Structure formats: structure tokens, C-alpha cells
Amino acid sequence: MEWKNIYRGMMMGASDVIPGVSGGTIAVLLGIYDRLIAAINGLMSRDWKKQLGFLIPLGIGVAAAILLLAKLIEWLFEHYPGPTQFFFLGLIIGILPYLFHKAEAKQKFKGSHILLLLVGVIVVGSMIFLNAGEAAVITTMDTKTYILLFFSGFIASSAMILPGISGSFMLLILGVYPTVIGAISNLHFDIIAVTGVGIVIGLVFMSKIINYFLTRFRTGTFALIIGLVIGSIFVVFPGVPATTPLFLLSVVTFAAGLFAAYILGRVEYKDESTQ
């Protein structure tokens, strides 16, 4: 078991609670994105036990963060949305040097890769124009509602595993985010189970597609991933703070995000050099 993945999973889980921040982006930041895709994709292979050794600690961390931090993240987002988003903005910007290094951009990027990068930026950046206002909590649970929750989980998880595209943001667009986050906070197991099954199936389905492209078109896939991450900057950016105290707090949280990305990047560089 790779128990180090528990803290990595907690970071991914905490980010997945926040609309606009992608768990896939955090996985890239932590240097485990391609390993994560390969592990999910390998669950149907002979090495499934080895993959579980990687995924179980990660899943424990994700679940623990979602259950333990959902209320805290909600509180921060409600009372200090700007500074909270600036922290994640710092994380996202801080990841880019590591990403370019991992993609070997200086040596391998050509015109076609730059084009893929720009496509990624446009795809995610255009999401700021989507209507993602808060919907009401769904109180009537019937067959149609459960089907909606299942497919919402499927779509959200497909987005969740792509860097730059937030699963929570997709739930907002689909109008079920308040229902799902409320179910997690209040332990409504029927909603959690139906949405969870959709999420698991979506992760397996999308991981196969991403694994195919990472295996056969690694440089082009990384170029697109970098574009998706850059595009998420426009989605996460909350605007210039309205007051001086809020501005100063946002500067501090942004710097904290950059510092966290720097420290994590150094850890991953060290891990790579010892392999």
C-alpha cells in the first residue's frame, strides 16, 4: 500500500468540493496524474491488486477530505470566497513550471502541440460564460431524480479526472450541486450511493480514453492538459478584491498557494530523481 497517497487524496478531495477547482489539476500538481490514470485503467488487468495498492489509500484520502472538510470548505467559500479562490489560483499557476518540465516542452513541443495547448485554454476558459448559478436542493426523490443524479455523477467524474475541468462546477451547471453537497454533509446515503456509482463508472470510462492518448500521444496529451490547466485560471480567478483588507488577505493566500505548489513540486522532483 502506498500510504503516502492518503494526504494526496485529501488534497484532491478538498479541491473536488470547490466548484472551479479540478481534482485532476491537483493530481497533476502532485505528480501522480498519469499514474492515477494507469491505475484506474489497470483495475481490469492481471495487475489489479497492485493498482488497488495505489488507489485504496488515495480513495481513503479523497473520502476523508470530502467528509471532514466539506463543511469547512463550504464555510470558507461562503465567508471568504475570494481569498479561498486566490489560494487555489496560486496552486494552479505554481504547477505550470513542473508541468512544462514533465512534458519536456522545450525539447518536444512543436506547432501542433502549441495548437492543442490553445484548444485546452479555450475549452476550459469558455466555461466562465456558462450559467452555473446555485440551484435549489432537490427534496423529491423519485426514479427520474435518481437517474439525474447517476448521470450527473458520471458527467462530473469525467470532468473531475480532466485537469482544469471541475467536477463540482459540472454539478453546478447540471443543477444538482447543492443536493449532492448537502447529502454529503448530512449523510443521505441514497443520494451518495447513486451519485457515487455514476462517479465510479465515469472514472473508469474516462480513464480508458485518457490512458489511450497518454500511451500513444504523450506529448500532445500533455500539451492539451497544460492548456486545460491554464484555462482554469480564468475560471477560478474571482476578480480584484473590493476592499484593502480583502486584497491583502488574497495576496497572502495567493502567495501561500504558490509556495505550496513550489514545495510539492520539489518533493515530486526529488521522487522522480530517486526512481
C-alpha positions in Angstrom: 0.0 0.0 0.0 1.3 3.5 -0.9 0.1 5.2 2.3 1.7 8.5 1.1 -1.3 8.7 -1.2 -3.7 9.4 1.7 -2.5 13.0 2.0 -2.5 13.3 -1.8 -6.1 12.0 -1.8 -7.1 14.5 0.9 -5.8 17.4 -1.3 -7.7 16.0 -4.3 -10.9 15.5 -2.2 -10.7 19.0 -0.7 -10.4 20.6 -4.2 -13.2 18.5 -5.6 -15.6 20.1 -3.1 -15.0 23.5 -4.7 -16.6 24.5 -8.0 -13.9 25.7 -10.4 -11.0 23.7 -8.9 -10.2 20.4 -10.5 -9.1 17.3 -8.7 -7.3 16.3 -11.9 -5.3 19.5 -11.6 -4.3 18.7 -8.1 -3.3 15.1 -9.2 -1.0 16.7 -11.9 0.4 19.1 -9.3 1.2 16.1 -7.0 2.9 14.3 -9.9 0.6 11.3 -9.9 -1.8 12.1 -12.8 -0.5 9.6 -15.3 -0.1 7.0 -12.6 -3.6 7.6 -11.4 -5.0 7.1 -15.0 -2.9 3.9 -15.4 -4.1 2.6 -12.1 -7.8 3.1 -12.7 -7.4 1.7 -16.2 -5.5 -1.3 -14.8 -8.2 -2.4 -12.5 -9.4 -4.8 -15.2 -6.0 -6.2 -15.8 -3.9 -9.0 -14.1 -2.2 -6.4 -12.0 -5.4 -5.3 -10.3 -4.0 -6.0 -6.8 -1.1 -3.7 -7.5 -3.4 -1.0 -8.7 -5.5 -1.3 -5.6 -2.4 -0.7 -3.5 -2.1 2.7 -5.2 -5.9 3.5 -5.3 -7.1 2.5 -1.9 -5.0 4.9 0.1 -5.8 7.6 -2.4 -9.5 6.8 -2.2 -9.4 6.9 1.7 -7.8 10.4 1.5 -10.4 11.7 -1.0 -13.3 10.3 1.0 -11.9 11.6 4.3 -11.3 15.1 2.9 -14.8 15.3 1.4 -16.5 14.1 4.6 -14.3 16.1 7.0 -13.6 19.2 5.0 -16.9 19.6 3.2 -18.4 21.9 5.9 -15.1 23.8 6.3 -14.7 24.4 2.6 -18.3 25.4 2.4 -17.7 27.9 5.2 -14.6 29.3 3.7 -16.3 29.6 0.3 -19.3 31.3 1.9 -17.4 33.8 4.1 -14.0 34.2 2.2 -14.7 33.1 -1.4 -12.1 35.4 -2.9 -9.1 34.6 -0.7 -10.0 30.9 -0.9 -10.1 31.0 -4.7 -6.8 33.0 -4.8 -5.1 30.2 -2.8 -6.1 27.7 -5.5 -5.2 30.2 -8.2 -1.7 30.2 -6.7 -1.6 26.4 -6.7 -2.7 26.3 -10.3 -0.1 28.9 -11.5 2.6 27.3 -9.4 2.1 24.0 -11.0 2.8 25.2 -14.6 6.7 25.1 -14.4 6.5 21.5 -13.2 4.0 20.6 -15.9 6.2 22.1 -18.7 9.1 20.2 -17.2 7.2 16.9 -17.1 6.1 17.4 -20.7 9.6 18.2 -21.8 8.1 21.1 -23.6 11.4 22.8 -24.7 12.6 19.7 -26.4 9.4 18.2 -27.8 6.7 20.9 -28.3 6.0 21.7 -32.0 3.4 23.9 -33.7 0.7 21.2 -33.4 1.4 21.0 -29.6 1.0 24.7 -29.2 -2.3 24.5 -31.1 -3.5 21.7 -28.7 -2.5 23.8 -25.8 -4.5 26.8 -27.1 -7.5 24.5 -27.7 -7.3 23.4 -24.0 -7.2 27.0 -22.8 -10.3 27.9 -24.9 -12.3 24.9 -23.9 -11.9 25.5 -20.2 -11.7 29.3 -20.3 -15.0 29.5 -22.1 -16.7 27.9 -19.1 -16.8 31.3 -17.4 -19.6 32.1 -19.8 -21.7 29.2 -18.7 -24.6 29.8 -16.3 -23.7 28.0 -13.1 -25.9 29.7 -10.5 -26.9 27.9 -7.3 -29.9 25.6 -7.8 -32.3 24.6 -5.1 -31.8 21.4 -3.1 -33.9 18.6 -4.6 -36.3 17.3 -2.0 -38.5 14.9 -4.0 -36.6 11.7 -4.6 -38.1 9.6 -7.4 -36.8 7.5 -10.3 -36.2 10.5 -12.5 -34.2 12.2 -9.8 -32.0 9.2 -9.2 -31.4 8.8 -12.9 -30.4 12.5 -13.0 -28.1 12.1 -10.0 -26.5 9.0 -11.6 -25.8 10.7 -14.9 -24.7 13.9 -13.1 -22.1 11.8 -11.2 -21.0 10.2 -14.5 -20.5 13.5 -16.2 -18.9 15.2 -13.2 -16.4 12.4 -12.7 -15.5 12.5 -16.4 -14.7 16.2 -15.9 -13.1 15.6 -12.5 -10.4 13.4 -13.9 -9.5 16.0 -16.6 -7.2 18.7 -15.3 -8.7 22.2 -15.4 -12.3 21.0 -15.5 -14.0 20.9 -12.1 -16.5 18.1 -11.3 -18.2 20.3 -8.8 -18.6 23.0 -11.5 -20.3 20.5 -13.7 -22.6 19.5 -10.9 -23.5 23.3 -10.6 -24.2 23.5 -14.3 -26.4 20.4 -14.0 -28.3 21.9 -11.1 -27.5 19.2 -8.5 -24.5 20.6 -6.6 -26.5 21.8 -3.6 -28.3 18.4 -3.4 -25.1 16.4 -3.6 -23.0 18.5 -1.1 -26.0 18.6 1.3 -26.3 14.8 1.1 -22.6 14.5 1.9 -22.8 16.9 4.9 -26.0 15.2 6.2 -25.1 11.6 5.2 -28.1 11.0 2.9 -26.8 7.6 1.8 -29.2 7.0 -1.1 -28.1 10.2 -2.8 -24.4 9.5 -2.1 -24.7 5.9 -3.3 -26.5 6.7 -6.6 -24.2 9.6 -7.4 -21.2 7.6 -6.3 -21.9 4.7 -8.7 -22.2 7.2 -11.5 -18.8 8.7 -10.5 -17.0 5.4 -10.3 -18.3 4.3 -13.8 -17.4 7.7 -15.2 -13.9 7.5 -13.8 -13.3 4.0 -15.3 -14.8 5.1 -18.7 -12.8 8.3 -19.0 -9.6 6.8 -17.7 -9.5 4.3 -20.6 -9.8 7.2 -23.1 -7.1 9.3 -21.4 -4.8 6.3 -20.9 -5.1 5.5 -24.6 -3.9 9.0 -25.6 -1.2 9.2 -22.8 0.2 5.9 -24.1 0.2 6.7 -27.8 0.3 10.5 -28.0 2.0 11.5 -24.7 3.4 14.9 -25.7 0.2 16.0 -27.4 -1.9 14.9 -24.5 0.3 16.8 -22.0 0.1 19.9 -24.3 -3.7 19.7 -24.1 -3.6 19.1 -20.3 -1.4 22.2 -19.8 -3.9 24.2 -21.9 -6.7 22.9 -19.7 -4.9 23.9 -16.6 -4.1 27.4 -18.0 -7.7 27.8 -19.0 -8.8 27.0 -15.4 -7.0 30.2 -14.3 -9.7 32.3 -16.0 -12.5 30.2 -14.3 -11.0 30.3 -10.8 -10.0 34.0 -10.9 -12.6 35.7 -8.7 -11.8 39.3 -9.7 -10.0 42.1 -8.0 -10.9 42.2 -4.2 -13.2 45.1 -3.4 -11.5 46.3 -0.1 -7.9 46.7 1.0 -8.1 44.1 3.9 -9.6 41.6 1.4 -7.0 42.5 -1.2 -4.1 41.9 1.3 -5.6 38.6 2.5 -6.0 37.5 -1.1 -2.3 38.4 -1.7 -1.3 36.2 1.3 -3.5 33.3 0.3 -2.2 33.5 -3.3 1.4 33.5 -2.1 0.5 30.5 0.1 -0.8 28.7 -2.9 2.3 29.4 -4.9 4.5 28.3 -2.0 2.5 25.1 -1.6 2.9 24.3 -5.3 6.7 25.0 -5.0 7.1 22.7 -2.1 5.1 19.9 -3.7 7.0 20.4 -6.9 10.3 20.0 -5.1 9.0 16.8 -3.5 8.0 15.4 -6.8 11.3 16.3 -8.5 13.1 14.5 -5.7 10.8 11.5 -6.1 11.5 11.4 -9.8 15.3 11.6 -9.3 15.3 8.7 -6.9 13.3 6.4 -9.3 
